[in-house]
Amino acid sequence: MPLTILLFVIMFISIARFLNKKSSRNSHSLLPPGPTPLPFIGCAIQMLLNKPTFRWIHNLMDQLHTPILCVRLGPSTHVIVVSSPDLAREILKKQDEKFISRPDIMSAYLISDGYLATIMSPEGEQWRKMRRIMKLELLSSPIHKWLQPKRDEEADQLVKYIFNQMKKQKNDTVDHSALINVRNVTQHFFCNIMRNMIFGRRFFGRGMEDGGPGEEETEHVDAILTMLKYVYAFCVSDYFSWLRGKADFDGHEKSMRTAIATVRKYQDPLIDERIRMSKNGAAMDRCDLLDVLIQLDNPKLTPEEIKAQVIELMIATIDNPSNAVEWIIGELINDPMILRRASDELDHVVGRDRLVEEQDLPQLNYIKACIKEGFRLHPFAPFIPPHVSTTETTIGGYFIPKGSHVHLSRFGLGRNPNVWEDPLRFNPDRHLCWGGKQVVLSDNELRMIPFSSGKRVCPGMMLGSTMTIMLLARMVQGFTWEVPGNKRCVDLVENHDDLLLAKPLVAVAKPRLPRYMYPKY
């Protein structure tokens, strides 16, 4: 155990001994089940000693046989965790107004530059202003259609890149195959699209000759993933406000600041240059989302607001979709029948003489069912962004104090055995609709929460859904996927510290369409 953590433990145990150990039994009994907190420090020591926190929390819920848990952290913060659809609907539908805000969390504060953007900002005028801009100016249906050529470009680049690996790896033989790092492909697909839609360019640098990302893009994506790793990650100082900026016991603040600086190193100069051009009166057509943000007049955004919102746009699109598609490809390889059904659907709807396009996506119900099952079983983050109770209330018969941090568990909901039959089995059929109705990736009953719900619903749901469906569809239509070497199946082991595959998926890709469908660089 690091010396700082040991000193932290000793200090607070000493303080706790001198504090009043009596608590109101009536008040405590009304709270959801949970571990008994120590005075002043709550369960902070247990949290520090049981990493990762999300597994500790879910183990507690299993031990207590409860779909709602209360863990007090610090002197007064009640962390409420929910893993049942009934309680989720009560929070996000029946009492949405009472849980509309976000907690004041160090990582969110740093990412949003003091809550200047949308997703992480507490309820208030700034949040309402930026939410309107996101909904009406950045992620509306007309804007979505306007930016389709940029998404189409990256979908084509995806097929070219995978095919070019076959030539690069000198496998231009009978089988014409290549080893593909699926994690790299999925992560860079989403980041390339977002860079193109925001900045009008796929890469910050020149990229690689085969169409892949260069060092600049790799560093940029790695920094974004680091930000996602530490945002809302139960940092100790979030529950002891006087520690913020003074002690970084778990190293979260240093890691977050370093990652943000890296992302801004690439993004901010482009934003500053575009703002300078606008102020100098340069004639500018609207070519991308950065132009939209800069040219807004009512309200006029500050450079700081623009930069904060651009960061949120970047990090909101890479996590869940890229992780889900990596897992899905692994699941499809291990179950050739599911892979065959997915590719057969593409052959039936699209054919083999052209590549799948966005206009085809509504008809790809089995592909969408595969993605929905990936979101259910393999979420990137164990929880959706936390909500805050703005007033005292009751959920499931339990008292929820004002200011509680409420975490709805994607991990717990998606694998709840009371909701899903054989929950750990990858089974897209569970999402298919009777009568040919279209499959949608969201779940109105909140049995799973890929895009949140209520007033805090993800504003980029349409964009995220489109990009995810297109990525999987192009990968399945364009290539067959197999386990490398003499292995019989992909080792689908979940990492202990997060919900990623323990090892990045590397698979053998082979062309399944006529050769003229694969233009090379």
LUMNU-487424 format. One line per field, with one value per residue (C-alpha): residue in three letters; y, z, x; residue number from 0. Coordinates in steps of 0.5 Angstrom, whole numbers, plus 500, padded with zeros to 3 digits. Each point is the difference from the previous one (the first is absolute). Layout:
resn: Ala|...
y: Y|...
z: Z|...
x: X|...
resi: NUM|...
This chain:
resn: Met|Pro|Leu|Thr|Ile|Leu|Leu|Phe|Val|Ile|Met|Phe|Ile|Ser|Ile|Ala|Arg|Phe|Leu|Asn|Lys|Lys|Ser|Ser|Arg|Asn|Ser|His|Ser|Leu|Leu|Pro|Pro|Gly|Pro|Thr|Pro|Leu|Pro|Phe|Ile|Gly|Cys|Ala|Ile|Gln|Met|Leu|Leu|Asn|Lys|Pro|Thr|Phe|Arg|Trp|Ile|His|Asn|Leu|Met|Asp|Gln|Leu|His|Thr|Pro|Ile|Leu|Cys|Val|Arg|Leu|Gly|Pro|Ser|Thr|His|Val|Ile|Val|Val|Ser|Ser|Pro|Asp|Leu|Ala|Arg|Glu|Ile|Leu|Lys|Lys|Gln|Asp|Glu|Lys|Phe|Ile|Ser|Arg|Pro|Asp|Ile|Met|Ser|Ala|Tyr|Leu|Ile|Ser|Asp|Gly|Tyr|Leu|Ala|Thr|Ile|Met|Ser|Pro|Glu|Gly|Glu|Gln|Trp|Arg|Lys|Met|Arg|Arg|Ile|Met|Lys|Leu|Glu|Leu|Leu|Ser|Ser|Pro|Ile|His|Lys|Trp|Leu|Gln|Pro|Lys|Arg|Asp|Glu|Glu|Ala|Asp|Gln|Leu|Val|Lys|Tyr|Ile|Phe|Asn|Gln|Met|Lys|Lys|Gln|Lys|Asn|Asp|Thr|Val|Asp|His|Ser|Ala|Leu|Ile|Asn|Val|Arg|Asn|Val|Thr|Gln|His|Phe|Phe|Cys|Asn|Ile|Met|Arg|Asn|Met|Ile|Phe|Gly|Arg|Arg|Phe|Phe|Gly|Arg|Gly|Met|Glu|Asp|Gly|Gly|Pro|Gly|Glu|Glu|Glu|Thr|Glu|His|Val|Asp|Ala|Ile|Leu|Thr|Met|Leu|Lys|Tyr|Val|Tyr|Ala|Phe|Cys|Val|Ser|Asp|Tyr|Phe|Ser|Trp|Leu|Arg|Gly|Lys|Ala|Asp|Phe|Asp|Gly|His|Glu|Lys|Ser|Met|Arg|Thr|Ala|Ile|Ala|Thr|Val|Arg|Lys|Tyr|Gln|Asp|Pro|Leu|Ile|Asp|Glu|Arg|Ile|Arg|Met|Ser|Lys|Asn|Gly|Ala|Ala|Met|Asp|Arg|Cys|Asp|Leu|Leu|Asp|Val|Leu|Ile|Gln|Leu|Asp|Asn|Pro|Lys|Leu|Thr|Pro|Glu|Glu|Ile|Lys|Ala|Gln|Val|Ile|Glu|Leu|Met|Ile|Ala|Thr|Ile|Asp|Asn|Pro|Ser|Asn|Ala|Val|Glu|Trp|Ile|Ile|Gly|Glu|Leu|Ile|Asn|Asp|Pro|Met|Ile|Leu|Arg|Arg|Ala|Ser|Asp|Glu|Leu|Asp|His|Val|Val|Gly|Arg|Asp|Arg|Leu|Val|Glu|Glu|Gln|Asp|Leu|Pro|Gln|Leu|Asn|Tyr|Ile|Lys|Ala|Cys|Ile|Lys|Glu|Gly|Phe|Arg|Leu|His|Pro|Phe|Ala|Pro|Phe|Ile|Pro|Pro|His|Val|Ser|Thr|Thr|Glu|Thr|Thr|Ile|Gly|Gly|Tyr|Phe|Ile|Pro|Lys|Gly|Ser|His|Val|His|Leu|Ser|Arg|Phe|Gly|Leu|Gly|Arg|Asn|Pro|Asn|Val|Trp|Glu|Asp|Pro|Leu|Arg|Phe|Asn|Pro|Asp|Arg|His|Leu|Cys|Trp|Gly|Gly|Lys|Gln|Val|Val|Leu|Ser|Asp|Asn|Glu|Leu|Arg|Met|Ile|Pro|Phe|Ser|Ser|Gly|Lys|Arg|Val|Cys|Pro|Gly|Met|Met|Leu|Gly|Ser|Thr|Met|Thr|Ile|Met|Leu|Leu|Ala|Arg|Met|Val|Gln|Gly|Phe|Thr|Trp|Glu|Val|Pro|Gly|Asn|Lys|Arg|Cys|Val|Asp|Leu|Val|Glu|Asn|His|Asp|Asp|Leu|Leu|Leu|Ala|Lys|Pro|Leu|Val|Ala|Val|Ala|Lys|Pro|Arg|Leu|Pro|Arg|Tyr|Met|Tyr|Pro|Lys|Tyr
y: 500|507|504|506|495|497|507|501|494|501|508|499|493|505|505|495|498|507|501|499|492|501|501|500|493|503|504|494|495|504|500|495|494|501|499|503|507|502|507|506|496|495|494|504|495|494|503|501|493|497|502|501|503|498|493|501|503|495|494|504|500|492|499|504|498|507|503|507|502|505|502|506|503|506|503|501|497|495|496|496|494|497|494|499|502|502|505|502|502|504|504|502|500|501|504|503|507|498|497|505|502|498|499|505|495|502|496|503|507|500|497|505|506|501|498|504|494|495|493|501|507|500|503|507|506|498|493|502|504|495|495|504|501|492|498|506|502|494|493|502|496|505|501|492|500|506|496|493|501|500|494|496|502|497|494|499|501|495|495|502|500|493|498|503|496|494|503|503|494|496|495|502|492|495|502|507|501|505|501|505|504|501|504|505|500|502|505|504|499|504|505|501|502|505|503|501|502|505|503|497|496|492|501|506|497|497|493|493|498|495|505|498|505|503|502|506|496|495|504|504|494|497|507|499|493|502|506|495|495|505|504|499|494|502|504|501|507|501|498|504|507|503|494|503|503|498|493|495|493|496|504|501|508|499|495|504|507|497|497|506|504|495|500|508|500|497|504|507|502|498|504|506|501|499|505|505|499|502|506|502|500|494|498|493|495|495|494|496|501|504|505|499|502|506|503|499|507|499|498|502|495|502|496|497|497|498|496|497|497|498|495|498|498|496|496|499|495|496|496|495|500|498|495|497|498|497|495|499|498|495|497|499|497|495|499|499|499|507|503|496|503|507|499|497|506|505|496|500|507|503|495|498|505|507|502|501|507|504|499|493|500|500|493|497|497|494|505|505|494|498|507|500|494|503|506|496|495|504|507|504|504|496|506|505|507|502|504|504|500|507|499|495|494|493|494|493|502|502|507|504|506|507|500|492|498|495|495|496|493|498|494|498|502|496|494|500|492|503|503|496|493|497|507|499|496|505|499|505|496|503|507|498|503|496|502|503|506|504|499|506|500|504|496|504|495|502|492|503|507|501|508|502|503|506|507|497|495|500|506|496|493|501|501|495|495|501|500|493|497|502|498|493|499|502|495|495|501|501|495|493|499|495|498|500|494|494|503|497|506|507|501|504|502|507|504|500|508|502|497|499|494|498|499|505|495|498|496|498|504|497|504|497|505|500|503|506|502|502|506|501|506
z: 500|498|506|499|500|506|504|497|503|507|500|499|505|505|499|499|507|503|496|503|498|501|494|499|499|497|495|498|500|494|496|495|502|501|504|506|500|505|502|496|495|498|496|497|503|497|493|500|502|495|493|495|504|495|501|508|499|496|505|505|497|498|508|502|495|498|494|503|505|504|501|504|498|504|506|496|493|499|493|498|495|496|496|499|494|505|504|494|497|507|499|493|498|506|504|495|502|507|497|494|503|500|506|501|498|499|493|497|503|496|494|499|502|506|497|494|495|501|502|506|503|506|498|499|495|497|499|497|495|498|500|495|495|500|499|494|497|501|500|497|494|495|502|501|492|498|503|497|495|505|503|494|498|507|498|494|503|505|494|497|506|502|493|499|506|496|495|506|503|493|500|493|499|499|507|500|507|506|507|502|507|501|506|496|494|504|504|495|495|505|502|492|499|506|497|493|503|505|496|493|500|502|503|504|496|493|503|497|493|501|502|507|506|501|507|501|499|505|505|500|500|506|504|498|503|506|502|499|505|505|499|506|502|508|501|508|500|497|506|505|496|504|497|493|497|507|500|494|504|494|494|497|499|497|495|498|500|495|496|499|498|495|497|500|497|493|501|502|495|495|503|502|493|497|505|498|493|501|504|495|495|496|495|503|498|505|499|507|507|502|495|503|507|498|496|505|501|505|505|498|503|503|498|506|499|493|503|505|496|495|505|502|493|499|507|499|494|500|507|500|492|499|506|498|493|502|504|495|495|505|502|492|499|506|497|492|500|502|496|494|502|500|493|497|502|497|493|500|502|496|496|498|494|505|507|505|501|505|496|501|508|502|496|504|506|502|499|505|505|500|502|505|503|500|504|505|501|499|502|500|507|506|501|496|502|507|502|506|505|500|506|505|497|500|495|501|507|502|502|495|504|496|496|500|494|496|495|496|498|493|502|505|496|494|504|504|501|502|493|495|499|500|501|498|494|493|497|495|499|507|496|494|499|498|494|496|505|500|505|504|504|506|505|502|506|503|500|497|499|495|499|506|501|502|499|501|494|495|495|495|500|493|498|505|497|493|501|504|495|494|503|501|494|496|504|499|493|497|504|503|507|503|506|498|500|503|505|500|503|503|507|502|507|503|503|508|500|495|495|494|497|504|494|494|495|494|494|493|495|493|494|499|494|493|500|496|506|504|497|503|501
x: 500|503|502|495|494|503|500|494|497|503|498|493|499|503|495|494|502|498|494|493|499|492|496|493|497|493|504|505|495|496|506|502|504|507|507|500|504|505|498|503|504|494|502|506|505|496|500|508|501|495|502|497|494|495|501|501|493|497|502|497|494|500|502|494|495|498|499|501|506|502|508|501|507|503|496|494|499|496|501|494|501|494|500|492|496|494|505|503|493|498|507|500|493|495|505|504|500|503|506|501|507|507|505|506|505|508|500|494|502|507|497|495|504|496|493|500|497|494|501|503|498|495|493|500|500|506|498|493|504|505|495|495|507|501|493|498|507|505|496|493|498|501|508|500|498|505|506|498|506|505|497|500|507|503|495|504|507|498|499|507|504|498|501|507|502|500|505|504|501|502|494|498|500|494|497|501|499|503|501|495|501|492|501|504|495|494|503|503|494|496|505|502|492|500|506|497|494|503|506|499|506|501|507|504|506|501|498|503|501|495|495|501|501|506|504|496|493|503|502|493|496|504|499|492|500|504|495|494|504|500|494|495|504|499|506|501|501|492|498|505|499|506|505|498|507|504|500|500|499|498|504|493|502|507|497|494|504|506|494|497|506|502|493|500|507|497|493|501|504|496|494|504|502|493|497|506|498|493|501|505|494|502|494|498|495|498|504|500|497|506|497|493|503|504|494|495|497|495|503|507|505|506|507|500|493|501|506|497|494|505|503|493|498|507|500|492|501|506|498|494|500|507|500|494|502|506|497|494|505|503|494|498|507|498|493|500|493|499|505|497|493|503|504|494|495|505|500|493|499|506|503|507|501|500|502|495|497|497|493|501|500|493|499|506|496|505|506|496|498|508|501|495|502|507|498|496|506|506|499|506|499|496|496|497|502|497|494|499|494|498|495|498|496|499|502|497|498|507|501|505|503|501|507|501|504|495|504|496|504|500|504|495|494|503|501|495|497|493|500|504|499|508|502|508|498|501|493|498|493|498|499|496|493|494|497|506|500|507|505|502|506|497|495|494|499|507|502|507|502|505|498|497|493|495|503|507|499|506|500|504|496|498|507|503|495|502|507|500|495|504|507|497|497|506|504|496|498|507|504|499|503|504|504|508|504|498|495|493|497|501|502|494|503|498|505|500|501|495|495|504|503|506|504|499|496|505|496|501|496|499|496|493|498|503|507|498|496|507|503|507|504
resi: 0|1|2|3|4|5|6|7|8|9|10|11|12|13|14|15|16|17|18|19|20|21|22|23|24|25|26|27|28|29|30|31|32|33|34|35|36|37|38|39|40|41|42|43|44|45|46|47|48|49|50|51|52|53|54|55|56|57|58|59|60|61|62|63|64|65|66|67|68|69|70|71|72|73|74|75|76|77|78|79|80|81|82|83|84|85|86|87|88|89|90|91|92|93|94|95|96|97|98|99|100|101|102|103|104|105|106|107|108|109|110|111|112|113|114|115|116|117|118|119|120|121|122|123|124|125|126|127|128|129|130|131|132|133|134|135|136|137|138|139|140|141|142|143|144|145|146|147|148|149|150|151|152|153|154|155|156|157|158|159|160|161|162|163|164|165|166|167|168|169|170|171|172|173|174|175|176|177|178|179|180|181|182|183|184|185|186|187|188|189|190|191|192|193|194|195|196|197|198|199|200|201|202|203|204|205|206|207|208|209|210|211|212|213|214|215|216|217|218|219|220|221|222|223|224|225|226|227|228|229|230|231|232|233|234|235|236|237|238|239|240|241|242|243|244|245|246|247|248|249|250|251|252|253|254|255|256|257|258|259|260|261|262|263|264|265|266|267|268|269|270|271|272|273|274|275|276|277|278|279|280|281|282|283|284|285|286|287|288|289|290|291|292|293|294|295|296|297|298|299|300|301|302|303|304|305|306|307|308|309|310|311|312|313|314|315|316|317|318|319|320|321|322|323|324|325|326|327|328|329|330|331|332|333|334|335|336|337|338|339|340|341|342|343|344|345|346|347|348|349|350|351|352|353|354|355|356|357|358|359|360|361|362|363|364|365|366|367|368|369|370|371|372|373|374|375|376|377|378|379|380|381|382|383|384|385|386|387|388|389|390|391|392|393|394|395|396|397|398|399|400|401|402|403|404|405|406|407|408|409|410|411|412|413|414|415|416|417|418|419|420|421|422|423|424|425|426|427|428|429|430|431|432|433|434|435|436|437|438|439|440|441|442|443|444|445|446|447|448|449|450|451|452|453|454|455|456|457|458|459|460|461|462|463|464|465|466|467|468|469|470|471|472|473|474|475|476|477|478|479|480|481|482|483|484|485|486|487|488|489|490|491|492|493|494|495|496|497|498|499|500|501|502|503|504|505|506|507|508|509|510|511|512|513|514|515|516|517|518|519|520
